[in-house]
């Protein structure tokens, strides 16, 4: 694992609960109480109590709890290590206290960590069971909590510049935990991300078909089709190498869906979220950065020396045609989508 080349994962879009009514759990009939047994029957062995039923949540709600946890933590959790590795010259040896600049480390907010604690644990124990995803969610919850606690301790130490008082003694002692807990988080994050992607794709494709059947190709349909095509496009264009023809087709699919969505939203009788306008700029910015990325790879345009410097120091989002810029604009699109009501 090269922590100096961390690429922030793409965010996940929450399922659009507003487009499909959430299915409430059916009330189960009351179980009649057994009649009192006569005294002579008290010696009879009582039957074992039935196991308690697991709590139930709607499948979409469960998936959205997991997505909320992932989106709330994975960016800041990765950027924390990126920040730390930017000034620690030897990640095996750790900090020395003699570095020219000591930037410290970032942390993950307590509120974000809470999104990954009790809500995730409760969801993982609820029906419907999603074995692979539930396991990955619990593992991620454990790993990000441990990583977050390590970051909070380290951030306090570095932000107070306590290394100036103890000759970096505590910083050296914490380094092993920082590396260990990030490695565990990184593994759990990748597994959780993959499980979420698979479950989210399946659920969204099913939801899209249900929307088309119940509503036709109206706003909700084009909105979800646009977001799905945006995701399929970013997953391809962020690879170091990809098939140009397939990528071109995916870009066209995104543009066609986005254009249909934007045009429909302009119609005065279209039913759409009140805050729809927050999507205008992100949709266009993502389109432009996707075109830039495709052109750079298609035309084999090399990065300049200045571009390479930006890419190496965590500022790749400033480079036209870079995967980092595309990811940044995709994540902005998802953030706006998840805020839209």
C-alpha positions in Angstrom: 0.0 0.0 0.0 1.5 3.3 -1.1 0.0 5.9 1.1 1.6 8.7 -1.0 -0.7 7.9 -3.9 -4.0 7.6 -2.2 -6.9 8.2 -4.6 -10.1 9.3 -2.9 -12.8 6.8 -3.7 -16.0 8.1 -5.3 -19.0 8.8 -3.2 -22.1 6.7 -3.4 -25.5 8.1 -4.2 -28.3 7.3 -1.8 -31.3 5.5 -3.1 -34.1 7.9 -3.8 -36.6 7.0 -1.1 -38.9 9.7 -2.3 -39.6 7.9 -5.6 -40.7 4.6 -4.1 -42.7 4.4 -0.9 -40.8 2.7 1.8 -42.4 -0.6 2.7 -43.4 -0.7 6.4 -43.0 -3.9 8.3 -46.2 -5.9 8.5 -47.7 -6.1 12.0 -47.5 -9.7 13.1 -50.6 -11.2 14.8 -50.5 -11.4 18.6 -49.6 -14.8 19.9 -52.3 -16.1 22.2 -51.1 -16.8 25.7 -51.0 -20.4 26.7 -53.7 -21.3 29.3 -52.5 -21.9 32.9 -51.5 -25.4 33.5 -53.0 -27.4 36.4 -50.8 -28.0 39.4 -50.3 -31.6 38.5 -48.7 -30.5 35.2 -46.0 -28.2 36.8 -43.4 -31.0 36.6 -43.7 -31.1 32.9 -40.7 -29.5 31.1 -41.7 -26.2 29.6 -40.9 -25.8 25.9 -37.9 -23.6 25.1 -38.9 -20.0 24.3 -38.9 -19.1 20.6 -35.9 -17.1 19.5 -36.6 -13.3 19.5 -37.3 -12.1 16.0 -34.7 -9.8 14.5 -35.7 -6.2 14.0 -36.7 -5.3 10.5 -35.9 -2.3 8.3 -36.8 -1.5 4.7 -34.0 -2.7 2.4 -33.6 0.7 0.9 -33.3 2.3 4.3 -30.7 -0.2 5.4 -28.6 0.4 2.3 -28.9 4.2 2.8 -27.6 3.8 6.4 -24.5 2.1 5.1 -24.1 4.7 2.3 -24.4 7.5 4.8 -21.7 6.0 7.0 -19.3 5.5 4.1 -19.9 8.9 2.5 -19.5 10.6 5.9 -16.1 9.1 6.7 -14.1 7.7 3.8 -12.9 10.9 2.3 -11.7 12.5 5.5 -10.3 9.2 6.8 -8.1 8.8 3.6 -7.1 12.5 3.5 -5.8 12.2 7.1 -3.2 9.7 6.0 -2.5 11.6 2.9 -1.7 14.6 5.0 0.5 12.7 7.4 2.4 11.0 4.6 3.1 14.3 2.9 5.7 15.3 5.6 6.8 12.0 7.1 9.6 11.1 4.8 10.0 7.5 5.8 6.7 5.8 6.6 8.6 2.7 7.9 10.7 4.7 10.4 8.2 7.4 11.3 8.7 11.0 12.2 12.0 12.2 13.6 11.1 15.7 14.8 13.8 17.1 12.5 11.4 17.5 9.5 11.6 21.0 7.8 7.8 21.3 8.0 5.5 19.3 10.3 1.9 19.5 8.9 0.4 17.2 11.5 -2.6 15.1 10.6 -6.3 15.5 9.9 -9.1 13.8 11.9 -12.6 12.5 11.3 -15.4 14.4 13.0 -17.2 12.7 15.9 -20.5 13.3 14.2 -19.3 11.4 11.2 -18.0 8.5 13.3 -21.4 8.3 15.0 -22.9 7.6 11.6 -20.8 4.5 11.5 -21.4 3.2 15.0 -24.8 2.4 16.4 -26.8 2.9 13.2 -24.6 0.6 11.3 -24.4 -2.1 14.0 -28.2 -2.0 14.4 -28.8 -2.2 10.6 -26.4 -5.1 10.3 -28.4 -7.0 12.9 -31.7 -6.3 11.1 -33.7 -8.1 8.5 -33.5 -8.4 5.5 -30.1 -10.0 6.0 -27.5 -9.1 3.4 -24.7 -11.4 4.6 -21.7 -10.1 2.6 -22.7 -6.5 3.0 -23.6 -6.8 6.6 -20.3 -8.3 7.5 -18.4 -5.7 5.5 -20.4 -2.9 7.2 -19.6 -4.2 10.7 -15.9 -4.6 9.8 -15.8 -1.1 8.4 -17.6 0.3 11.5 -14.9 -1.3 13.8 -12.0 -0.2 11.6 -13.1 3.4 11.0 -13.9 3.8 14.7 -10.4 2.6 15.7 -8.8 4.8 13.0 -10.9 7.8 14.0 -9.9 7.5 17.7 -6.2 7.2 16.6 -6.6 10.3 14.5 -8.2 12.3 17.2 -5.3 11.6 19.6 -2.7 12.3 16.9 -4.5 15.5 15.8 -4.5 16.8 19.3 -0.8 16.1 19.7 0.2 17.8 16.5 -2.2 20.7 16.5 -1.0 21.7 20.0 2.6 21.2 18.7 3.4 19.1 21.7 6.3 17.6 19.7 8.2 20.8 20.5 8.0 19.8 24.2 8.9 16.1 24.1 11.3 16.0 21.2 8.7 14.1 19.1 8.6 11.2 21.6 4.9 10.8 21.6 4.8 11.3 17.8 7.3 8.4 17.4 5.3 6.2 19.8 2.0 6.9 17.9 3.4 6.2 14.5 3.0 2.4 14.7 -0.7 2.7 15.6 -1.3 5.2 12.9 0.2 2.9 10.2 -1.6 -0.2 11.7 -5.0 1.3 12.1 -4.9 3.0 8.7 -3.9 -0.4 7.0 -6.9 -2.1 8.8 -9.2 0.8 7.8 -8.0 0.7 4.2 -8.7 -3.0 3.8 -12.1 -2.7 5.4 -12.9 0.4 3.3 -12.1 -1.4 0.1 -14.2 -4.4 1.0 -17.1 -2.2 2.2 -16.9 0.0 -0.9 -17.1 -3.1 -3.2 -20.0 -4.7 -1.4 -21.8 -1.3 -1.3 -21.2 -0.8 -5.0 -22.6 -4.2 -5.9 -25.7 -3.9 -3.6 -26.3 -0.3 -4.7 -26.1 -1.1 -8.4 -28.5 -4.0 -8.1 -31.0 -2.0 -6.0 -30.8 1.1 -8.2 -31.4 -0.9 -11.4 -34.4 -2.5 -9.8 -35.6 0.8 -8.6 -35.2 2.4 -12.1 -37.3 -0.4 -13.6 -40.0 0.1 -11.0 -40.0 3.8 -11.6 -40.4 3.4 -15.3 -43.2 0.9 -14.8 -45.1 3.0 -12.3 -44.4 6.5 -13.5 -43.1 6.3 -17.0 -40.1 8.3 -18.2 -40.7 11.4 -16.0 -38.4 13.3 -13.7 -37.6 10.5 -11.3 -36.7 8.1 -14.2 -34.3 10.5 -15.9 -32.8 11.6 -12.6 -31.9 8.1 -11.6 -30.8 7.2 -15.2 -28.5 10.2 -15.2 -26.9 9.2 -11.8 -26.5 5.6 -12.9 -24.8 6.5 -16.1 -22.6 9.0 -14.3 -21.4 6.3 -12.0 -20.8 3.8 -14.8 -18.7 6.5 -16.6 -16.6 7.5 -13.6 -15.8 3.9 -12.8 -14.3 3.5 -16.3 -12.6 6.9 -16.8 -10.8 6.7 -13.5 -8.8 3.7 -14.6 -5.3 4.3 -15.9 -6.2 2.7 -19.2 -9.6 2.0 -20.7 -11.3 1.1 -23.9 -11.9 4.4 -25.8 -15.0 3.2 -27.7 -16.7 1.9 -24.6 -15.9 5.1 -22.7 -17.2 7.2 -25.5 -20.5 5.3 -25.5 -20.8 5.7 -21.7 -20.1 9.4 -22.0 -22.8 9.7 -24.7 -25.2 7.8 -22.4 -24.5 10.2 -19.6 -25.0 13.3 -21.8 -28.2 12.0 -23.3 -29.7 11.2 -19.9 -28.5 14.5 -18.4 -29.9 16.5 -21.4 -33.2 14.8 -21.1 -33.3 15.4 -17.3 -32.4 19.1 -17.7 -34.9 19.7 -20.5 -37.7 18.0 -18.6 -36.8 20.1 -15.4 -37.3 23.3 -17.4 -41.0 22.4 -18.2 -43.3 24.4 -15.8 -45.6 21.4 -15.2 -42.7 19.0 -14.2 -42.9 17.7 -10.7 -39.4 18.0 -9.2 -37.7 18.6 -5.9 -37.8 22.2 -4.7 -34.0 22.3 -4.5 -33.4 21.0 -8.0 -31.4 24.0 -9.0 -28.4 22.7 -6.8 -27.8 20.1 -9.5 -27.3 22.4 -12.5 -23.6 23.3 -12.0 -22.5 19.8 -10.7 -24.1 18.1 -13.7 -22.3 20.4 -16.1 -19.0 20.4 -14.2 -19.0 16.6 -14.3 -19.8 16.5 -18.0 -16.8 18.8 -18.7 -14.3 16.9 -16.5 -15.4 13.6 -18.1 -14.8 15.0 -21.6 -11.4 16.3 -20.5 -10.4 13.0 -19.1 -11.5 11.1 -22.2 -9.7 13.4 -24.5 -6.4 13.2 -22.5 -6.4 9.4 -22.6 -7.7 9.2 -26.2 -5.2 11.7 -27.5 -2.4 10.4 -25.4 -1.7 13.9 -24.0 1.2 13.8 -21.5 1.1 15.7 -18.2 3.4 18.7 -17.9 6.0 18.9 -15.2 3.6 21.3 -13.3 0.8 18.8 -13.7 2.9 16.0 -12.3 3.8 18.2 -9.3 0.1 18.8 -8.6 -0.7 15.2 -9.0 2.0 14.1 -6.6 1.1 16.5 -3.8 -2.6 15.9 -3.5 -3.8 18.7 -5.8 -4.5 16.5 -8.8 -8.1 17.9 -8.9 -6.6 21.1 -10.4 -5.2 19.2 -13.4 -7.4 19.1 -16.6 -8.0 15.6 -17.7 -6.9 13.9 -14.5 -8.8 11.2 -12.7 -8.5 13.2 -9.6 -10.4 16.1 -11.1 -13.1 13.8 -12.4 -13.5 12.2 -9.0 -13.8 15.5 -7.3 -16.6 16.7 -9.7 -18.3 13.3 -9.5 -18.3 13.5 -5.7 -19.6 17.0 -5.8 -22.4 15.7 -8.1 -23.3 13.0 -5.6 -23.1 15.4 -2.6 -25.6 17.7 -4.4 -27.8 14.8 -5.3 -27.9 13.5 -1.7 -28.8 17.0 -0.5 -31.6 17.5 -3.0 -35.1 17.3 -1.5 
